[in-house]
Amino acid sequence: LIPAELTLFYPVGGWKRHVGDGAYEFIYPREWLTDQAVVYANAVKGSEDKVLAMPRKRAAPSVTTSVAFGPAQGDASENVSVVRSKLPDSFSLRRTLGDPADAAQRLLDTAIAPPQSGKKATLIRAVAEQRGKSEVYEFEYSIKLPSGKELHSICAIFDKSSVLYTLTVLCPEARWEGQAERLTEVAKSFRMV
């Protein structure tokens, strides 16, 4: 057996593992690279927080991208990313968002493709699964952008310590059939640690 920690550094079976914020983990294709724009933005934010170590009244952003990976020379239309969103202490997936189908439709209508955006999202499936230490909602949808470009996506979400963690796998609809098995595996691997 290969220790799971090794997959953080060495690909095994075509996959690498990412563990983030001490809260979540997932696997991604070994040939994918870290999105350097996200790394830079997080590094700048970290530096700004430490400059002069003076107390400030500036509020922390409520939504931040934790990490993103995608193919080399990609155009960002195929990738995986994890976003952190601060939540009220009283938040829970079931109590606040409802069952998986209701939660998915609510997120599609308010955050992913609100009416004024010109985007059209279609929910394909929504499920709840126990993964690791928490329940995870996973939903799959297609989205048509105002430009006419069509994308396919799977999101997986869970909450921990007043933070909602959202993993999103994205691919152009035209390439989905050839990538579906691999990208579904990425989404299915997302869990709390």
PyRosetta script that sets phi, psi and omega in degrees:
from pyrosetta import init, pose_from_sequence

init()
pose = pose_from_sequence("LIPAELTLFYPVGGWKRHVGDGAYEFIYPREWLTDQAVVYANAVKGSEDKVLAMPRKRAAPSVTTSVAFGPAQGDASENVSVVRSKLPDSFSLRRTLGDPADAAQRLLDTAIAPPQSGKKATLIRAVAEQRGKSEVYEFEYSIKLPSGKELHSICAIFDKSSVLYTLTVLCPEARWEGQAERLTEVAKSFRMV")
pose.set_psi(1, 143.3)
pose.set_omega(1, 178.7)
pose.set_phi(2, -99.3)
pose.set_psi(2, 125.8)
pose.set_omega(2, 178.8)
pose.set_phi(3, -59.4)
pose.set_psi(3, 137.5)
pose.set_omega(3, -178.2)
pose.set_phi(4, -56.9)
pose.set_psi(4, -32.9)
pose.set_omega(4, -178.4)
pose.set_phi(5, -61.1)
pose.set_psi(5, -30.5)
pose.set_omega(5, -179.9)
pose.set_phi(6, -65.6)
pose.set_psi(6, -29.9)
pose.set_omega(6, -178.8)
pose.set_phi(7, -70.3)
pose.set_psi(7, -7.7)
pose.set_omega(7, 172.3)
pose.set_phi(8, -70.8)
pose.set_psi(8, -27.1)
pose.set_omega(8, -175.0)
pose.set_phi(9, -116.2)
pose.set_psi(9, -30.1)
pose.set_omega(9, -176.9)
pose.set_phi(10, -122.4)
pose.set_psi(10, 129.8)
pose.set_omega(10, 177.8)
pose.set_phi(11, -66.2)
pose.set_psi(11, 141.0)
pose.set_omega(11, 176.4)
pose.set_phi(12, -130.2)
pose.set_psi(12, 124.8)
pose.set_omega(12, 179.6)
pose.set_phi(13, 61.0)
pose.set_psi(13, 28.3)
pose.set_omega(13, 179.4)
pose.set_phi(14, 86.0)
pose.set_psi(14, 5.7)
pose.set_omega(14, -176.3)
pose.set_phi(15, -124.7)
pose.set_psi(15, 149.3)
pose.set_omega(15, 166.9)
pose.set_phi(16, -117.1)
pose.set_psi(16, 160.1)
pose.set_omega(16, -178.1)
pose.set_phi(17, -115.6)
pose.set_psi(17, 142.9)
pose.set_omega(17, 173.5)
pose.set_phi(18, -122.4)
pose.set_psi(18, 132.5)
pose.set_omega(18, 173.7)
pose.set_phi(19, -117.4)
pose.set_psi(19, 124.0)
pose.set_omega(19, -175.4)
pose.set_phi(20, -123.2)
pose.set_psi(20, 140.9)
pose.set_omega(20, 173.8)
pose.set_phi(21, 56.2)
pose.set_psi(21, 15.6)
pose.set_omega(21, -175.5)
pose.set_phi(22, 62.1)
pose.set_psi(22, 17.7)
pose.set_omega(22, -173.7)
pose.set_phi(23, -120.3)
pose.set_psi(23, -29.5)
pose.set_omega(23, -173.1)
pose.set_phi(24, -145.1)
pose.set_psi(24, 165.7)
pose.set_omega(24, 172.8)
pose.set_phi(25, -149.7)
pose.set_psi(25, 157.4)
pose.set_omega(25, 173.9)
pose.set_phi(26, -161.9)
pose.set_psi(26, 165.0)
pose.set_omega(26, 175.8)
pose.set_phi(27, -107.3)
pose.set_psi(27, 157.2)
pose.set_omega(27, 178.2)
pose.set_phi(28, -147.8)
pose.set_psi(28, 158.4)
pose.set_omega(28, -178.0)
pose.set_phi(29, -57.7)
pose.set_psi(29, 136.0)
pose.set_omega(29, -173.3)
pose.set_phi(30, -61.1)
pose.set_psi(30, -26.1)
pose.set_omega(30, -178.3)
pose.set_phi(31, -84.2)
pose.set_psi(31, -7.6)
pose.set_omega(31, 178.4)
pose.set_phi(32, -75.3)
pose.set_psi(32, 149.7)
pose.set_omega(32, -177.4)
pose.set_phi(33, -113.7)
pose.set_psi(33, 156.3)
pose.set_omega(33, 175.6)
pose.set_phi(34, -68.3)
pose.set_psi(34, 137.3)
pose.set_omega(34, 176.8)
pose.set_phi(35, -72.5)
pose.set_psi(35, 110.3)
pose.set_omega(35, -175.0)
pose.set_phi(36, -68.3)
pose.set_psi(36, -26.4)
pose.set_omega(36, 177.5)
pose.set_phi(37, -64.6)
pose.set_psi(37, -37.6)
pose.set_omega(37, 178.2)
pose.set_phi(38, -70.1)
pose.set_psi(38, -43.3)
pose.set_omega(38, 178.4)
pose.set_phi(39, -58.5)
pose.set_psi(39, -46.8)
pose.set_omega(39, -179.4)
pose.set_phi(40, -62.5)
pose.set_psi(40, -46.8)
pose.set_omega(40, -179.4)
pose.set_phi(41, -60.0)
pose.set_psi(41, -41.2)
pose.set_omega(41, 179.1)
pose.set_phi(42, -69.5)
pose.set_psi(42, -35.4)
pose.set_omega(42, 178.1)
pose.set_phi(43, -67.6)
pose.set_psi(43, -42.6)
pose.set_omega(43, 178.8)
pose.set_phi(44, -63.2)
pose.set_psi(44, -44.5)
pose.set_omega(44, 178.5)
pose.set_phi(45, -59.3)
pose.set_psi(45, -43.9)
pose.set_omega(45, 178.9)
pose.set_phi(46, -62.4)
pose.set_psi(46, -39.6)
pose.set_omega(46, 179.1)
pose.set_phi(47, -67.4)
pose.set_psi(47, -42.8)
pose.set_omega(47, 179.8)
pose.set_phi(48, -61.2)
pose.set_psi(48, -37.2)
pose.set_omega(48, -179.3)
pose.set_phi(49, -66.2)
pose.set_psi(49, -26.6)
pose.set_omega(49, -175.8)
pose.set_phi(50, -96.5)
pose.set_psi(50, -16.4)
pose.set_omega(50, -176.5)
pose.set_phi(51, -58.2)
pose.set_psi(51, 123.4)
pose.set_omega(51, 177.6)
pose.set_phi(52, 61.9)
pose.set_psi(52, -6.8)
pose.set_omega(52, 179.1)
pose.set_phi(53, 46.6)
pose.set_psi(53, 35.2)
pose.set_omega(53, 179.9)
pose.set_phi(54, -90.4)
pose.set_psi(54, 142.0)
pose.set_omega(54, 176.4)
pose.set_phi(55, -64.9)
pose.set_psi(55, 136.7)
pose.set_omega(55, 179.1)
pose.set_phi(56, -131.1)
pose.set_psi(56, 156.5)
pose.set_omega(56, 179.5)
pose.set_phi(57, -100.4)
pose.set_psi(57, 7.2)
pose.set_omega(57, -179.5)
pose.set_phi(58, -69.6)
pose.set_psi(58, 131.1)
pose.set_omega(58, -179.4)
pose.set_phi(59, -75.7)
pose.set_psi(59, 143.2)
pose.set_omega(59, 176.1)
pose.set_phi(60, -71.8)
pose.set_psi(60, 146.5)
pose.set_omega(60, 178.2)
pose.set_phi(61, -62.0)
pose.set_psi(61, 144.1)
pose.set_omega(61, -176.9)
pose.set_phi(62, -85.9)
pose.set_psi(62, -18.7)
pose.set_omega(62, 178.8)
pose.set_phi(63, -131.6)
pose.set_psi(63, 124.5)
pose.set_omega(63, 178.3)
pose.set_phi(64, -137.9)
pose.set_psi(64, 148.6)
pose.set_omega(64, 175.0)
pose.set_phi(65, -84.4)
pose.set_psi(65, 123.8)
pose.set_omega(65, -178.7)
pose.set_phi(66, -80.9)
pose.set_psi(66, -47.4)
pose.set_omega(66, -176.7)
pose.set_phi(67, -161.4)
pose.set_psi(67, 156.4)
pose.set_omega(67, 174.7)
pose.set_phi(68, -149.9)
pose.set_psi(68, 145.1)
pose.set_omega(68, 177.3)
pose.set_phi(69, -134.3)
pose.set_psi(69, 150.1)
pose.set_omega(69, 176.3)
pose.set_phi(70, -164.0)
pose.set_psi(70, 173.4)
pose.set_omega(70, -179.9)
pose.set_phi(71, -65.0)
pose.set_psi(71, 148.5)
pose.set_omega(71, 174.7)
pose.set_phi(72, -59.6)
pose.set_psi(72, 144.1)
pose.set_omega(72, 179.7)
pose.set_phi(73, 60.8)
pose.set_psi(73, 20.9)
pose.set_omega(73, -179.7)
pose.set_phi(74, -77.8)
pose.set_psi(74, 165.2)
pose.set_omega(74, 179.7)
pose.set_phi(75, -106.1)
pose.set_psi(75, 17.5)
pose.set_omega(75, 179.2)
pose.set_phi(76, 73.5)
pose.set_psi(76, 2.9)
pose.set_omega(76, 177.9)
pose.set_phi(77, -83.1)
pose.set_psi(77, -11.6)
pose.set_omega(77, 172.8)
pose.set_phi(78, -127.8)
pose.set_psi(78, 116.6)
pose.set_omega(78, -177.4)
pose.set_phi(79, -168.7)
pose.set_psi(79, 173.9)
pose.set_omega(79, 169.3)
pose.set_phi(80, -130.5)
pose.set_psi(80, 139.1)
pose.set_omega(80, 178.0)
pose.set_phi(81, -142.6)
pose.set_psi(81, 158.1)
pose.set_omega(81, 174.6)
pose.set_phi(82, -125.0)
pose.set_psi(82, 129.6)
pose.set_omega(82, 179.4)
pose.set_phi(83, -117.5)
pose.set_psi(83, 138.9)
pose.set_omega(83, 176.0)
pose.set_phi(84, -106.1)
pose.set_psi(84, 133.8)
pose.set_omega(84, 177.6)
pose.set_phi(85, -128.5)
pose.set_psi(85, 126.2)
pose.set_omega(85, 177.7)
pose.set_phi(86, -70.7)
pose.set_psi(86, 141.4)
pose.set_omega(86, -175.7)
pose.set_phi(87, -128.1)
pose.set_psi(87, 159.4)
pose.set_omega(87, 171.5)
pose.set_phi(88, -67.0)
pose.set_psi(88, 152.9)
pose.set_omega(88, -179.3)
pose.set_phi(89, -58.3)
pose.set_psi(89, -28.0)
pose.set_omega(89, -176.2)
pose.set_phi(90, -81.3)
pose.set_psi(90, -2.0)
pose.set_omega(90, -175.4)
pose.set_phi(91, -67.6)
pose.set_psi(91, 141.2)
pose.set_omega(91, 167.4)
pose.set_phi(92, -149.4)
pose.set_psi(92, 146.9)
pose.set_omega(92, -177.9)
pose.set_phi(93, -53.1)
pose.set_psi(93, -55.5)
pose.set_omega(93, -174.1)
pose.set_phi(94, -69.1)
pose.set_psi(94, -46.9)
pose.set_omega(94, -177.0)
pose.set_phi(95, -69.2)
pose.set_psi(95, -38.4)
pose.set_omega(95, -174.5)
pose.set_phi(96, -89.1)
pose.set_psi(96, -43.7)
pose.set_omega(96, -175.5)
pose.set_phi(97, -100.4)
pose.set_psi(97, -16.5)
pose.set_omega(97, -179.0)
pose.set_phi(98, 89.7)
pose.set_psi(98, -161.2)
pose.set_omega(98, 179.9)
pose.set_phi(99, -72.1)
pose.set_psi(99, 168.7)
pose.set_omega(99, -174.9)
pose.set_phi(100, -55.8)
pose.set_psi(100, -42.3)
pose.set_omega(100, -178.9)
pose.set_phi(101, -65.5)
pose.set_psi(101, -43.1)
pose.set_omega(101, 178.0)
pose.set_phi(102, -64.3)
pose.set_psi(102, -42.9)
pose.set_omega(102, 179.5)
pose.set_phi(103, -62.2)
pose.set_psi(103, -45.1)
pose.set_omega(103, -179.0)
pose.set_phi(104, -62.3)
pose.set_psi(104, -46.9)
pose.set_omega(104, -178.8)
pose.set_phi(105, -63.7)
pose.set_psi(105, -38.2)
pose.set_omega(105, 178.1)
pose.set_phi(106, -62.7)
pose.set_psi(106, -45.0)
pose.set_omega(106, 179.0)
pose.set_phi(107, -66.7)
pose.set_psi(107, -39.4)
pose.set_omega(107, 177.4)
pose.set_phi(108, -62.0)
pose.set_psi(108, -44.7)
pose.set_omega(108, -175.5)
pose.set_phi(109, -74.0)
pose.set_psi(109, -26.8)
pose.set_omega(109, -175.0)
pose.set_phi(110, -106.5)
pose.set_psi(110, -33.8)
pose.set_omega(110, -173.5)
pose.set_phi(111, -113.7)
pose.set_psi(111, -39.1)
pose.set_omega(111, -171.8)
pose.set_phi(112, -89.7)
pose.set_psi(112, -44.1)
pose.set_omega(112, -178.9)
pose.set_phi(113, -142.5)
pose.set_psi(113, 63.5)
pose.set_omega(113, 178.1)
pose.set_phi(114, -62.1)
pose.set_psi(114, 155.7)
pose.set_omega(114, -174.8)
pose.set_phi(115, -51.7)
pose.set_psi(115, -41.1)
pose.set_omega(115, -176.9)
pose.set_phi(116, -75.4)
pose.set_psi(116, -7.3)
pose.set_omega(116, -176.0)
pose.set_phi(117, -78.1)
pose.set_psi(117, -20.2)
pose.set_omega(117, -175.9)
pose.set_phi(118, 81.4)
pose.set_psi(118, -1.0)
pose.set_omega(118, 178.0)
pose.set_phi(119, -89.0)
pose.set_psi(119, 150.6)
pose.set_omega(119, 175.8)
pose.set_phi(120, -125.7)
pose.set_psi(120, 116.8)
pose.set_omega(120, -178.8)
pose.set_phi(121, -109.0)
pose.set_psi(121, 141.6)
pose.set_omega(121, 178.0)
pose.set_phi(122, -125.8)
pose.set_psi(122, 120.0)
pose.set_omega(122, 178.8)
pose.set_phi(123, -74.5)
pose.set_psi(123, 129.6)
pose.set_omega(123, 179.9)
pose.set_phi(124, -98.6)
pose.set_psi(124, -46.1)
pose.set_omega(124, 178.7)
pose.set_phi(125, -158.9)
pose.set_psi(125, 156.8)
pose.set_omega(125, 176.6)
pose.set_phi(126, -147.0)
pose.set_psi(126, 129.6)
pose.set_omega(126, -178.6)
pose.set_phi(127, -140.2)
pose.set_psi(127, 161.0)
pose.set_omega(127, 171.9)
pose.set_phi(128, -118.4)
pose.set_psi(128, 137.7)
pose.set_omega(128, 179.6)
pose.set_phi(129, -140.2)
pose.set_psi(129, 148.4)
pose.set_omega(129, 172.3)
pose.set_phi(130, -85.8)
pose.set_psi(130, 119.1)
pose.set_omega(130, 178.7)
pose.set_phi(131, -132.1)
pose.set_psi(131, 126.7)
pose.set_omega(131, -179.3)
pose.set_phi(132, 58.3)
pose.set_psi(132, -123.8)
pose.set_omega(132, -174.2)
pose.set_phi(133, -98.4)
pose.set_psi(133, 7.7)
pose.set_omega(133, -175.9)
pose.set_phi(134, -150.1)
pose.set_psi(134, 166.9)
pose.set_omega(134, 171.7)
pose.set_phi(135, -81.2)
pose.set_psi(135, 136.9)
pose.set_omega(135, 178.8)
pose.set_phi(136, -119.7)
pose.set_psi(136, 131.9)
pose.set_omega(136, 170.8)
pose.set_phi(137, -93.3)
pose.set_psi(137, 134.0)
pose.set_omega(137, 176.7)
pose.set_phi(138, -128.0)
pose.set_psi(138, 132.7)
pose.set_omega(138, 175.3)
pose.set_phi(139, -139.9)
pose.set_psi(139, 147.2)
pose.set_omega(139, -177.5)
pose.set_phi(140, -116.3)
pose.set_psi(140, 137.5)
pose.set_omega(140, -179.4)
pose.set_phi(141, -151.2)
pose.set_psi(141, 161.7)
pose.set_omega(141, 171.1)
pose.set_phi(142, -113.3)
pose.set_psi(142, 154.1)
pose.set_omega(142, -178.6)
pose.set_phi(143, -140.9)
pose.set_psi(143, 135.9)
pose.set_omega(143, 176.1)
pose.set_phi(144, -110.1)
pose.set_psi(144, 122.7)
pose.set_omega(144, -178.5)
pose.set_phi(145, -83.7)
pose.set_psi(145, 160.4)
pose.set_omega(145, 178.0)
pose.set_phi(146, -56.4)
pose.set_psi(146, -27.9)
pose.set_omega(146, 179.3)
pose.set_phi(147, -72.5)
pose.set_psi(147, -11.5)
pose.set_omega(147, -176.8)
pose.set_phi(148, 98.5)
pose.set_psi(148, -13.6)
pose.set_omega(148, 178.5)
pose.set_phi(149, -64.8)
pose.set_psi(149, 137.9)
pose.set_omega(149, 179.9)
pose.set_phi(150, -114.3)
pose.set_psi(150, 133.9)
pose.set_omega(150, -179.0)
pose.set_phi(151, -123.2)
pose.set_psi(151, 157.2)
pose.set_omega(151, 176.8)
pose.set_phi(152, -123.9)
pose.set_psi(152, 139.6)
pose.set_omega(152, -174.4)
pose.set_phi(153, -145.3)
pose.set_psi(153, 150.4)
pose.set_omega(153, 168.7)
pose.set_phi(154, -127.0)
pose.set_psi(154, 129.6)
pose.set_omega(154, 175.8)
pose.set_phi(155, -115.2)
pose.set_psi(155, 144.0)
pose.set_omega(155, 172.8)
pose.set_phi(156, -130.6)
pose.set_psi(156, 132.8)
pose.set_omega(156, -176.5)
pose.set_phi(157, -133.0)
pose.set_psi(157, 147.4)
pose.set_omega(157, 169.2)
pose.set_phi(158, -152.3)
pose.set_psi(158, 161.8)
pose.set_omega(158, 178.6)
pose.set_phi(159, -116.9)
pose.set_psi(159, 145.0)
pose.set_omega(159, 177.7)
pose.set_phi(160, -151.2)
pose.set_psi(160, 127.4)
pose.set_omega(160, 175.5)
pose.set_phi(161, 50.0)
pose.set_psi(161, 49.7)
pose.set_omega(161, 177.2)
pose.set_phi(162, 64.5)
pose.set_psi(162, 28.0)
pose.set_omega(162, 174.6)
pose.set_phi(163, -130.7)
pose.set_psi(163, 132.9)
pose.set_omega(163, 173.5)
pose.set_phi(164, -95.3)
pose.set_psi(164, 122.9)
pose.set_omega(164, 177.0)
pose.set_phi(165, -101.8)
pose.set_psi(165, 126.1)
pose.set_omega(165, -178.1)
pose.set_phi(166, -124.0)
pose.set_psi(166, 115.9)
pose.set_omega(166, 173.0)
pose.set_phi(167, -97.5)
pose.set_psi(167, 131.3)
pose.set_omega(167, 177.9)
pose.set_phi(168, -126.8)
pose.set_psi(168, 126.7)
pose.set_omega(168, 173.9)
pose.set_phi(169, -106.7)
pose.set_psi(169, 130.1)
pose.set_omega(169, -173.5)
pose.set_phi(170, -130.8)
pose.set_psi(170, 142.0)
pose.set_omega(170, 179.8)
pose.set_phi(171, -155.7)
pose.set_psi(171, 145.1)
pose.set_omega(171, 173.3)
pose.set_phi(172, -59.4)
pose.set_psi(172, 138.9)
pose.set_omega(172, -178.5)
pose.set_phi(173, -55.9)
pose.set_psi(173, -36.3)
pose.set_omega(173, -178.5)
pose.set_phi(174, -63.8)
pose.set_psi(174, -25.0)
pose.set_omega(174, -180.0)
pose.set_phi(175, -103.0)
pose.set_psi(175, -3.8)
pose.set_omega(175, -173.3)
pose.set_phi(176, -58.7)
pose.set_psi(176, -46.0)
pose.set_omega(176, -175.9)
pose.set_phi(177, -54.9)
pose.set_psi(177, -41.6)
pose.set_omega(177, 179.5)
pose.set_phi(178, -76.9)
pose.set_psi(178, -18.9)
pose.set_omega(178, -176.7)
pose.set_phi(179, -109.9)
pose.set_psi(179, -8.2)
pose.set_omega(179, -170.5)
pose.set_phi(180, -55.2)
pose.set_psi(180, -47.5)
pose.set_omega(180, -176.8)
pose.set_phi(181, -61.7)
pose.set_psi(181, -46.2)
pose.set_omega(181, -177.7)
pose.set_phi(182, -67.4)
pose.set_psi(182, -44.4)
pose.set_omega(182, -177.2)
pose.set_phi(183, -73.2)
pose.set_psi(183, -31.1)
pose.set_omega(183, 174.1)
pose.set_phi(184, -64.8)
pose.set_psi(184, -37.7)
pose.set_omega(184, 177.7)
pose.set_phi(185, -61.9)
pose.set_psi(185, -38.5)
pose.set_omega(185, 177.0)
pose.set_phi(186, -60.5)
pose.set_psi(186, -50.8)
pose.set_omega(186, -178.6)
pose.set_phi(187, -62.2)
pose.set_psi(187, -41.0)
pose.set_omega(187, -178.3)
pose.set_phi(188, -66.7)
pose.set_psi(188, -23.3)
pose.set_omega(188, -178.2)
pose.set_phi(189, -81.1)
pose.set_psi(189, -12.4)
pose.set_omega(189, -175.8)
pose.set_phi(190, -70.6)
pose.set_psi(190, 123.7)
pose.set_omega(190, -178.9)
pose.set_phi(191, -157.4)
pose.set_psi(191, 161.9)
pose.set_omega(191, 176.4)
pose.set_phi(192, -77.0)
pose.set_psi(192, 142.5)
pose.set_omega(192, 175.0)
pose.set_phi(193, -114.0)
pose.dump_pdb("model.pdb")
